[in-house]
Every structure is written in C-alpha cells, then in structure tokens.
C-alpha cells in the first residue's frame, strides 16, 4: 500500500510505508539467547495511516503500536494494533487537535510510557490513552476528571519519589502551557499555569532533583502561522528562544528564563544539578536549517529546490549541553558534544533528573554527507570515550530503550533493546544488546514476521511494573 500527498515531498518511503492490517505471531525465532532476567514487553509507537487514507505528514497519521512479549527466555508473541482513539474514525485537522473541545480526538502516534502500573500512549495534542498489556486500547485517561489540558509526549518520572511530571500545551488559546504532577498512584495532585507570551511547540521537558525545566524555543504552534505547509508548526526568526527553570513546587513567577541561541529542542537526554548547584541540560538540538530539512522529510514541502535527501528519516539534530546557573541567572556554557546527526536519546531511567554518564542514541546520515551510515551510539558524556554499533546502510535502528539488569549496580549494566529495520524491506528484528559493550555480538536477535514501518518512541515495560 502507498499513500500520495499534495506537497512536493512525502514522508512515505520504504522505511515509513504503512502496513495495511493487524496481525499476531507466536513463538518467534531467536538468534542467540534472551536473558532470563528480561520479562516484559517492548512497545513501539508510530504513524500508520489506514488503507486508502491520505496523510500529509507523519505527525498527522493515526498511531499504531507494535509489541513483542518476552518471558522465560522466549519471544512469546509479536502483534500490532492501531490505537483506537476517536481520531482513527474521525480525523480532524492537525492544527486543531490541541485546542479541540474533545481532547480524546487526536492521533496519539508518538509516545509510549508506563507509570503507576499502567501503560499510556502519549501525544502533545490530547489526553493520554491507556493501553492494555496485550496491546488493546483501554481508552482516554483524564485522571478522574482532573486533567483539562493535553499531556505532552515525554513526561518525566522521578526515580526517587516515583512522581510523574508533565506539561500540557495549547496552540491557539491561553494558557499556552500548564505544568502537572502525578502521584506514584496516578493521582493528579498539582497543576500550575506557566505564563508564556506565545505558543511554542511543547514536545518534551526535563526535571532535576530540585527543578523542572521548560523549553520556550524557536518553533511556534500558532495555527495562523503556516509558512510553507498546512501544519501549524513554524520556525520564528524573531522569537527569543529560552529555557525556563522552576523550583519543584514553585510557581510561574519563580521560573528563571535563560536566553539561548535559536533552537528547537525536540528531545531531552537528561538534566541534573552539578556540584555548584547549576542545572546541566543535555538535549538533541535542532537548528533552523535542520528544522526545515527534518520537517520536509516528515512530509512538509521541501524548503529548497532539488531532490530532498531522504536517507535520514527524522529531523537532523546534535547532542548539545547547556549549563545554567539559577543563582546568577546566567548561561554558563553552551556546547555541541558531537558532530553525528542523532535522534531519540535515552538513558538508564534510574538516573532521570540526576547525574548520568551514558546517553544512548540513534545516528543517521547527515545531509552534508559527512556521515553516511546508521548506527547506535553509546555516549560517555564524562570521558568522551564513545562506542558505536554501525549498520552501514543495511538497516536503521529504532529508539534504543535501556533495561537494567537486576543483578547489576553500574549505570550501564543491563541491555539496550531496539527495533531494527532493514533498508531492503525485509522483516524487522528486535535486538537485545549488552549495554556495557554495544559493539559486540547482540545477546539476542528476535526475528519478527513482517516488515515494521519506521516509527517514533519505544518503551521496555517490565512485568514487575504492571
């Protein structure tokens, strides 16, 4: 099945081409040995239009989950299911989603997480959707009627308190940003309006031990700003990009805003406080040029004439670090940490908001041809001694989620789990890799029964967390 679009480029390539049906397979073939300590599910979310549906952008398509069940050293099943939101049968314009009166009507295609014994599919445009452990859609969740804004795609769970921090943003109506706090039992216990002068796109955030971090950056979401696509997302050359740092338990008036260079922060690797009490924020930073390229690759019109390099299927971004001092209200430093084009940075989630040493990410070919291969990168942000597992041009790895070893104590003692997409259209594989040495032979390769379209975010969900 293929999909046509009305603009000059399309996100539908061999990697993104959707599948037309839902299937299930059991007792999957395994090359290598699945660690017996891994008992759980790997769920991956992504865009997948229904057969015959025309979609102009990857961010506008209905969401589909792909899941692999692992237990007792076996790959018990694979299945894929559309997320059954009301959007699936009654799609609305992407620019209206975050302001719809019905916050259940959105495509729900980017995120997946688990918290408080439940699994949630998340998006920036509406309520999270609860997902059952067998991949069924339970329904939209507003936490007992207390949530009145969307939930962003990337909430942050404090590994010490068990609380979940998230934000809700709207695109055309105030307040443009609201901060929320969930208890470990999924009770919404706090909501705080954060004053913003205009609606910047809100996809991610960060926490530290004592602070919450917001991004008020260069991409605006006013539906009236339609620079060269039908999407409401537009880069502003005049807006001052900022990072906001608010004490946990604080108010909007207590947010310290730090001006930064023109930037779009798509994803946070992590944030923490250093020995001087400064806030260190590590993200994958997108520049103006790479915003235009990345947005076009996902379906927006090409910003320049000529062929669009589609080898990198996602926005081109680079690992970047800011050091911010809340006491002096100054940006101490701003530095790009690597020249690879990367996406989907992850860490050992026991270190969310705390000091970390390792960041795992997916690297893609750069548009300037400096790098031409796909790889998984293990960054050592302390020593700079990084590791890389290259796939050359034969396969594209998906977001690598970290699963800690129950017998390990080191930050990288565990496994990276990633969905691997062959570029020739062969069936996908789920790779389990020793996180202490990602360049070695995979611990296990689980062979799936079909090609899986490339997608967005993944989550390893241990049985012990359900």
C-alpha positions as CSV (number, residue, x, y, z in Angstrom):
1,X,0.0,0.0,0.0
2,X,1.2,3.5,-0.7
3,X,0.0,7.0,0.1
4,X,0.0,10.1,-2.1
5,X,0.3,13.6,-0.7
6,X,-0.3,17.1,-2.2
7,X,3.0,18.7,-1.4
8,X,6.4,18.4,-3.1
9,X,7.8,15.7,-0.8
10,X,6.5,12.8,1.2
11,X,7.4,11.1,4.4
12,X,6.3,7.8,2.8
13,X,9.5,5.9,1.8
14,X,10.5,2.3,2.1
15,X,11.0,2.9,5.8
16,X,7.8,4.7,6.6
17,X,5.4,2.9,4.3
18,X,2.5,1.8,6.5
19,X,1.2,-1.7,6.9
20,X,-2.4,-2.4,6.0
21,X,-3.5,-4.8,8.7
22,X,-3.1,-6.1,12.3
23,X,-1.5,-9.5,12.8
24,X,-0.2,-11.7,15.5
25,X,2.6,-14.3,15.6
26,X,3.7,-16.6,18.4
27,X,6.9,-18.4,19.4
28,X,9.2,-16.1,17.4
29,X,12.6,-17.3,16.2
30,X,15.5,-16.2,18.3
31,X,19.2,-16.0,17.2
32,X,21.3,-16.0,20.4
33,X,19.9,-16.2,23.9
34,X,17.3,-13.9,25.6
35,X,18.4,-13.2,29.2
36,X,16.0,-14.9,31.6
37,X,16.0,-11.7,33.7
38,X,14.1,-9.9,30.9
39,X,10.4,-10.5,31.4
40,X,8.2,-7.9,29.9
41,X,7.1,-6.1,26.8
42,X,8.7,-3.9,24.2
43,X,6.1,-1.5,22.8
44,X,6.9,0.9,19.9
45,X,4.6,3.7,18.7
46,X,4.5,5.4,15.3
47,X,2.4,6.7,12.4
48,X,0.4,4.3,10.3
49,X,-2.5,5.6,8.1
50,X,-5.4,3.2,7.5
51,X,-5.7,1.8,3.9
52,X,-6.6,4.4,1.4
53,X,-6.2,7.3,3.8
54,X,-4.3,10.3,2.6
55,X,-2.0,11.9,5.1
56,X,0.2,15.0,4.6
57,X,2.7,14.5,7.4
58,X,4.0,11.8,9.7
59,X,2.9,13.8,12.7
60,X,-0.7,13.7,11.4
61,X,-1.2,10.0,10.9
62,X,-3.1,7.6,13.2
63,X,-0.9,5.8,15.7
64,X,-0.1,2.1,15.6
65,X,1.7,0.1,18.3
66,X,4.0,-2.8,17.7
67,X,4.6,-5.1,20.6
68,X,6.9,-8.0,21.5
69,X,6.3,-10.1,24.6
70,X,9.4,-11.6,26.2
71,X,9.3,-14.0,29.1
72,X,11.3,-17.0,30.4
73,X,13.9,-16.7,27.8
74,X,11.4,-16.8,24.9
75,X,9.9,-14.3,22.5
76,X,6.3,-15.4,23.1
77,X,4.5,-13.1,20.6
78,X,4.5,-10.2,18.2
79,X,1.4,-8.2,17.4
80,X,0.5,-4.7,16.0
81,X,-2.6,-2.7,16.8
82,X,-3.9,0.7,15.8
83,X,-4.6,2.9,18.8
84,X,-8.3,3.2,18.8
85,X,-8.9,6.9,19.5
86,X,-11.8,8.7,18.0
87,X,-9.3,10.2,15.6
88,X,-9.0,6.9,13.9
89,X,-12.5,7.1,12.5
90,X,-13.0,10.9,12.6
91,X,-9.7,12.6,11.9
92,X,-9.5,16.4,12.3
93,X,-7.0,19.0,11.1
94,X,-3.7,18.6,12.9
95,X,-3.7,22.3,13.7
96,X,-6.9,22.0,15.7
97,X,-6.0,19.0,17.8
98,X,-4.5,20.6,20.9
99,X,-7.5,23.1,21.1
100,X,-10.3,20.6,20.4
101,X,-13.1,20.6,22.9
102,X,-12.8,16.8,22.8
103,X,-9.2,16.1,23.9
104,X,-9.7,12.4,23.1
105,X,-9.8,13.2,19.4
106,X,-6.1,13.1,18.4
107,X,-3.8,10.6,16.6
108,X,-1.7,9.6,19.5
109,X,1.2,8.4,17.4
110,X,4.5,9.4,19.0
111,X,4.9,8.2,22.7
112,X,4.5,5.3,25.0
113,X,5.3,5.0,28.7
114,X,4.3,3.1,31.8
115,X,3.7,4.5,35.3
116,X,1.8,3.5,38.4
117,X,1.0,0.0,37.0
118,X,-0.5,1.4,33.8
119,X,0.7,1.8,30.2
120,X,-0.1,5.1,28.4
121,X,0.3,6.1,24.7
122,X,1.0,9.9,24.7
123,X,0.9,12.8,22.3
124,X,1.1,16.5,22.6
125,X,-2.4,17.2,21.4
126,X,-4.7,15.5,23.9
127,X,-5.3,13.1,26.8
128,X,-3.1,10.1,27.1
129,X,-4.6,6.8,26.1
130,X,-4.4,3.8,28.4
131,X,-3.1,0.7,26.7
132,X,-3.6,-2.8,28.0
133,X,-0.7,-5.3,28.3
134,X,-2.0,-7.3,25.4
135,X,-1.9,-4.1,23.2
136,X,-5.6,-3.4,23.4
137,X,-6.8,0.2,23.7
138,X,-8.5,0.8,27.1
139,X,-9.4,4.4,26.5
140,X,-8.6,8.1,27.1
141,X,-7.4,9.0,30.6
142,X,-8.1,12.3,32.3
143,X,-7.1,11.1,35.8
144,X,-10.5,11.2,37.3
145,X,-11.7,14.3,35.5
146,X,-8.9,16.5,36.9
147,X,-6.9,16.9,33.7
148,X,-8.1,19.6,31.4
149,X,-5.1,20.1,29.1
150,X,-3.2,17.7,26.8
151,X,-0.4,15.6,28.2
152,X,2.9,16.1,26.3
153,X,4.7,13.1,24.7
154,X,7.6,12.9,27.1
155,X,6.6,13.2,30.8
156,X,9.4,12.6,33.3
157,X,9.3,10.1,36.2
158,X,11.4,11.0,39.2
159,X,13.2,7.7,40.1
160,X,13.4,8.7,43.8
161,X,9.8,9.9,44.5
162,X,8.0,7.9,41.8
163,X,6.1,11.1,40.8
164,X,5.4,11.9,37.1
165,X,6.0,15.4,35.9
166,X,4.4,16.5,32.6
167,X,3.1,19.6,30.7
168,X,0.1,20.4,28.7
169,X,0.2,22.9,25.9
170,X,-2.4,24.5,23.7
171,X,-1.8,26.2,20.3
172,X,-4.3,29.0,19.9
173,X,-5.9,29.6,23.3
174,X,-4.4,30.6,26.7
175,X,-2.9,29.4,28.9
176,X,-0.4,28.1,26.4
177,X,1.4,26.0,29.0
178,X,0.4,24.2,32.2
179,X,2.7,22.1,34.4
180,X,1.2,19.0,36.1
181,X,2.3,16.5,38.7
182,X,1.0,12.9,39.1
183,X,1.5,10.9,42.3
184,X,3.1,7.4,42.0
185,X,-0.5,6.0,42.0
186,X,-1.6,8.2,39.0
187,X,-3.5,10.8,41.1
188,X,-3.2,14.3,39.6
189,X,-2.1,16.3,42.6
190,X,-0.9,19.6,41.1
191,X,-1.5,21.9,38.1
192,X,0.3,25.2,37.6
193,X,-0.1,27.6,34.7
194,X,3.2,28.7,33.3
195,X,3.0,32.1,31.6
196,X,4.2,32.2,28.0
197,X,3.7,35.2,25.7
198,X,3.1,33.0,22.6
199,X,2.6,29.2,22.0
200,X,5.9,27.4,21.3
201,X,5.7,23.8,20.4
202,X,5.9,21.7,23.6
203,X,7.1,18.1,23.0
204,X,9.5,17.5,25.8
205,X,10.7,18.9,29.2
206,X,13.1,17.9,31.9
207,X,13.5,17.6,35.7
208,X,16.4,17.6,38.1
209,X,16.4,16.8,41.8
210,X,15.1,20.3,42.7
211,X,13.9,21.8,39.4
212,X,11.5,21.5,36.5
213,X,12.8,22.6,33.1
214,X,10.7,24.1,30.3
215,X,11.6,24.9,26.7
216,X,10.2,28.1,25.1
217,X,12.1,27.8,21.9
218,X,12.0,28.9,18.2
219,X,9.2,26.8,16.8
220,X,5.8,28.3,17.3
221,X,2.5,26.5,17.0
222,X,0.0,29.3,16.3
223,X,-2.3,27.8,13.7
224,X,-2.2,31.1,11.8
225,X,1.5,30.6,11.1
226,X,1.6,28.3,8.1
227,X,4.9,29.2,6.4
228,X,5.1,26.5,3.8
229,X,3.0,23.6,4.8
230,X,-0.5,23.0,6.1
231,X,0.9,22.3,9.5
232,X,0.7,24.9,12.4
233,X,4.4,24.5,13.2
234,X,6.6,27.3,12.0
235,X,10.1,28.4,12.9
236,X,10.3,32.1,14.1
237,X,13.4,34.1,13.2
238,X,12.4,36.8,15.6
239,X,11.4,34.9,18.8
240,X,14.0,34.8,21.6
241,X,14.5,31.1,22.4
242,X,14.6,30.4,26.2
243,X,15.0,27.7,28.8
244,X,12.9,28.0,31.9
245,X,14.0,26.6,35.3
246,X,11.4,26.4,38.1
247,X,11.8,25.1,41.6
248,X,9.8,22.0,42.2
249,X,6.7,23.1,44.0
250,X,7.2,26.6,42.6
251,X,5.0,28.9,40.5
252,X,5.2,30.6,37.2
253,X,6.6,33.8,38.9
254,X,9.6,31.8,40.1
255,X,10.6,30.5,36.7
256,X,14.1,31.8,35.8
257,X,14.3,32.2,32.0
258,X,17.7,31.8,30.3
259,X,18.0,33.2,26.7
260,X,19.7,30.7,24.3
261,X,20.7,30.7,20.6
262,X,17.9,30.0,18.1
263,X,16.9,26.4,18.9
264,X,14.3,23.7,18.8
265,X,14.6,21.1,21.5
266,X,12.9,18.0,20.2
267,X,14.1,15.6,22.9
268,X,15.8,15.7,26.2
269,X,18.6,13.2,27.0
270,X,18.6,14.3,30.7
271,X,19.1,17.1,33.1
272,X,20.8,17.3,36.5
273,X,22.4,19.6,39.0
274,X,26.2,19.7,39.3
275,X,28.2,20.2,42.4
276,X,27.9,24.0,42.2
277,X,24.1,23.8,42.0
278,X,24.0,24.7,38.3
279,X,21.4,23.0,36.0
280,X,23.0,20.9,33.3
281,X,20.7,20.2,30.4
282,X,21.6,17.7,27.6
283,X,19.3,17.5,24.5
284,X,19.3,16.9,20.8
285,X,19.3,20.4,19.5
286,X,17.7,21.3,16.1
287,X,18.9,24.4,14.2
288,X,16.9,26.5,11.7
289,X,18.4,24.7,8.6
290,X,17.9,21.3,10.1
291,X,14.4,22.1,11.2
292,X,13.5,22.9,7.6
293,X,15.1,19.7,6.3
294,X,13.7,17.5,9.0
295,X,10.2,18.8,8.7
296,X,10.3,18.3,5.0
297,X,11.5,14.8,5.4
298,X,8.4,14.0,7.5
299,X,6.0,15.4,4.9
300,X,6.4,19.2,4.7
301,X,7.2,20.9,1.5
302,X,10.9,21.0,0.6
303,X,12.5,24.3,1.6
304,X,14.9,24.3,-1.3
305,X,14.7,23.2,-4.9
306,X,16.1,19.9,-6.0
307,X,15.9,16.4,-4.6
308,X,15.4,16.0,-0.8
309,X,17.9,13.6,0.8
310,X,15.6,11.1,2.5
311,X,18.2,8.8,4.0
312,X,17.7,10.4,7.4
313,X,14.0,9.8,8.2
314,X,13.8,12.2,11.2
315,X,14.8,15.8,12.0
316,X,18.6,16.2,11.9
317,X,19.9,17.2,15.4
318,X,23.0,17.1,17.5
319,X,23.7,16.3,21.1
320,X,24.0,19.6,23.0
321,X,24.7,20.7,26.5
322,X,23.7,23.9,28.3
323,X,24.9,24.8,31.9
324,X,22.6,27.2,33.6
325,X,23.1,29.0,36.9
326,X,19.8,29.8,38.7
327,X,21.7,31.9,41.3
328,X,23.3,34.3,38.9
329,X,20.6,33.8,36.2
330,X,23.3,33.3,33.5
331,X,24.0,30.7,30.8
332,X,27.4,29.4,31.9
333,X,28.1,27.5,28.7
334,X,26.5,26.1,25.6
335,X,28.3,23.4,23.7
336,X,27.7,20.8,21.0
337,X,29.0,17.5,22.2
338,X,29.3,15.6,18.9
339,X,29.1,16.0,15.1
340,X,26.9,13.0,14.5
341,X,23.3,13.6,13.4
342,X,21.3,11.8,16.2
343,X,17.8,11.3,17.5
344,X,15.9,9.5,20.2
345,X,18.4,10.0,23.1
346,X,17.8,7.7,26.1
347,X,19.4,6.9,29.4
348,X,19.1,4.5,32.3
349,X,15.9,5.8,33.8
350,X,17.2,5.3,37.3
351,X,19.2,8.5,36.6
352,X,16.4,10.7,35.3
353,X,17.0,14.1,36.9
354,X,20.2,13.0,38.5
355,X,23.8,12.9,37.3
356,X,24.4,10.4,34.5
357,X,27.4,9.2,32.5
358,X,25.8,7.4,29.5
359,X,23.4,8.6,26.7
360,X,22.2,6.1,24.1
361,X,21.1,7.5,20.7
362,X,20.5,6.6,17.1
363,X,22.8,8.2,14.5
364,X,21.8,8.8,10.9
365,X,23.4,10.0,7.6
366,X,24.0,13.8,7.6
367,X,22.7,15.8,4.7
368,X,26.2,17.1,4.1
369,X,27.4,13.5,3.6
370,X,29.9,13.8,6.4
371,X,28.4,10.6,7.9
372,X,26.7,8.0,5.6
373,X,25.7,5.2,7.9
374,X,23.1,4.3,10.5
375,X,24.3,3.3,14.0
376,X,23.5,3.1,17.7
377,X,25.8,5.3,19.7
378,X,26.7,5.0,23.4
379,X,27.9,8.4,24.6
380,X,30.2,8.6,27.6
381,X,29.5,12.3,28.4
382,X,32.0,12.2,31.3
383,X,35.1,10.9,29.4
384,X,34.1,11.3,25.7
385,X,35.1,7.7,25.0
386,X,32.0,6.8,22.9
387,X,31.0,3.5,21.4
388,X,29.2,2.9,18.1
389,X,27.5,-0.1,16.6
390,X,27.3,0.6,12.8
391,X,24.7,-0.9,10.5
392,X,26.3,0.9,7.4
393,X,23.4,1.4,5.0
394,X,21.7,-2.0,5.5
395,X,19.4,-1.3,8.4
396,X,18.0,1.6,10.5
397,X,17.8,1.0,14.3
398,X,14.9,2.5,16.2
399,X,14.9,4.1,19.6
400,X,17.0,2.0,22.0
401,X,15.4,1.6,25.4
402,X,17.6,0.6,28.4
403,X,16.6,-2.3,30.6
404,X,18.6,-2.6,33.8
405,X,20.0,-5.9,34.9
406,X,18.5,-6.9,38.3
407,X,21.9,-8.2,39.3
408,X,23.9,-5.1,38.2
409,X,24.8,-1.9,40.0
410,X,26.6,0.1,37.4
411,X,24.8,2.7,35.3
412,X,25.3,0.7,32.1
413,X,24.8,-2.8,33.5
414,X,21.8,-4.0,31.5
415,X,20.6,-4.3,27.9
416,X,19.7,-2.0,25.1
417,X,16.6,-3.1,23.2
418,X,16.0,-1.7,19.7
419,X,13.7,-2.5,16.7
420,X,15.9,-2.9,13.6
421,X,14.5,-2.0,10.2
422,X,16.3,-3.5,7.2
423,X,16.5,-0.9,4.4
424,X,15.7,-3.6,1.7
425,X,12.2,-4.1,3.2
426,X,12.9,-7.5,4.9
427,X,11.1,-8.3,8.1
428,X,12.2,-6.4,11.2
429,X,14.2,-7.8,14.1
430,X,14.2,-6.8,17.8
431,X,17.8,-6.7,19.0
432,X,18.9,-7.1,22.6
433,X,22.4,-5.8,23.2
434,X,24.8,-5.8,26.2
435,X,24.8,-2.1,27.2
436,X,28.3,-2.4,28.6
437,X,29.6,-3.2,25.1
438,X,27.2,-2.3,22.4
439,X,29.8,-3.0,19.7
440,X,29.8,-6.8,20.4
441,X,27.6,-9.5,19.1
442,X,23.9,-8.9,20.1
443,X,22.8,-11.0,23.0
444,X,19.7,-11.9,21.1
445,X,18.0,-11.1,17.7
446,X,14.3,-11.8,17.7
447,X,13.0,-12.3,14.1
448,X,9.6,-10.7,13.5
449,X,7.1,-12.0,11.0
450,X,6.8,-8.8,8.9
451,X,8.4,-5.5,7.9
452,X,7.6,-2.9,10.5
453,X,7.3,0.8,9.4
454,X,9.8,3.1,11.0
455,X,8.3,4.9,13.9
456,X,8.9,7.1,16.9
457,X,9.2,6.1,20.6
458,X,9.6,2.8,22.4
459,X,9.3,1.6,26.0
460,X,10.5,-1.5,27.7
461,X,7.9,-2.4,30.2
462,X,9.0,-5.0,32.8
463,X,6.3,-7.3,34.2
464,X,7.2,-6.2,37.7
465,X,6.0,-2.6,36.8
466,X,2.5,-3.8,35.8
